[in-house]
Amino acid sequence: MAVNLANKDQRARGLLNDDFFKSEMDFLEQSQIDIIVNSAPHESEEREEAYRMQLAIKKIRAHFQSLAADSEIEKKRWKIL
């Protein structure tokens, strides 16, 4: 599937501003936190997996935030030069 790379920043901003996308990302992150908080003392493997999943969700969100900021960073970089 070919993706127009020229507007990746616009598409990323669109996702980050989309209420459905935001709520689903928040839900996924909160569900992992709930697993950690509600686990029994002996369920350390489940907590560790939930923690890794939460980190992955944060990295995905950060990736889209980085893509969204790329064009602004590029514009400012040329102003500095």
C-alpha positions in Angstrom: 0.0 0.0 0.0 1.6 3.2 -1.1 1.4 6.2 1.2 2.0 9.7 0.1 5.0 10.7 2.2 4.6 14.4 1.5 1.6 14.7 3.9 2.6 12.4 6.7 2.7 15.2 9.1 -0.9 16.3 8.2 -2.2 12.8 8.4 -0.5 12.3 11.8 -2.0 15.6 13.1 -5.4 14.4 11.8 -5.1 11.2 13.8 -3.9 13.0 16.9 -6.9 15.4 16.7 -9.4 12.7 15.9 -11.6 12.1 18.9 -12.1 8.4 18.2 -8.4 7.8 17.8 -7.6 9.7 21.0 -10.3 7.9 23.0 -9.2 4.5 21.8 -5.5 5.2 22.5 -6.5 6.4 26.0 -8.7 3.3 26.5 -5.8 1.0 25.5 -3.4 2.7 27.8 -5.9 2.8 30.7 -6.7 -0.9 30.3 -3.0 -1.8 30.8 -2.9 0.4 33.9 -6.0 -1.3 35.2 -4.3 -4.7 34.8 -1.3 -3.5 36.8 -3.4 -1.9 39.5 -5.8 -4.8 39.9 -3.4 -7.6 39.7 -2.7 -10.0 42.6 0.7 -9.9 44.3 1.7 -13.2 42.6 0.8 -12.0 39.1 4.1 -10.3 38.4 4.3 -11.6 34.8 1.0 -10.1 34.0 2.0 -6.7 35.5 5.3 -6.8 33.5 3.5 -7.6 30.3 0.9 -4.8 30.9 3.8 -2.4 31.6 5.5 -3.3 28.4 2.2 -2.9 26.5 1.7 0.5 28.1 5.2 1.6 27.0 4.5 0.4 23.5 1.2 2.5 23.4 3.2 5.5 24.6 5.8 5.0 21.9 3.1 4.7 19.2 1.5 7.9 20.4 5.0 9.6 20.5 5.7 8.4 17.0 2.6 10.1 15.7 3.4 13.3 17.7 6.9 13.3 16.1 5.5 12.9 12.6 3.0 15.7 13.2 5.8 18.0 14.4 8.2 17.3 11.5 7.0 20.0 9.1 7.1 22.7 11.9 10.6 21.6 12.9 11.7 21.7 9.3 10.3 25.3 8.9 12.0 26.5 12.0 15.3 24.8 11.1 15.5 26.9 7.9 14.7 30.1 9.8 17.7 29.5 12.1 20.1 28.9 9.1 
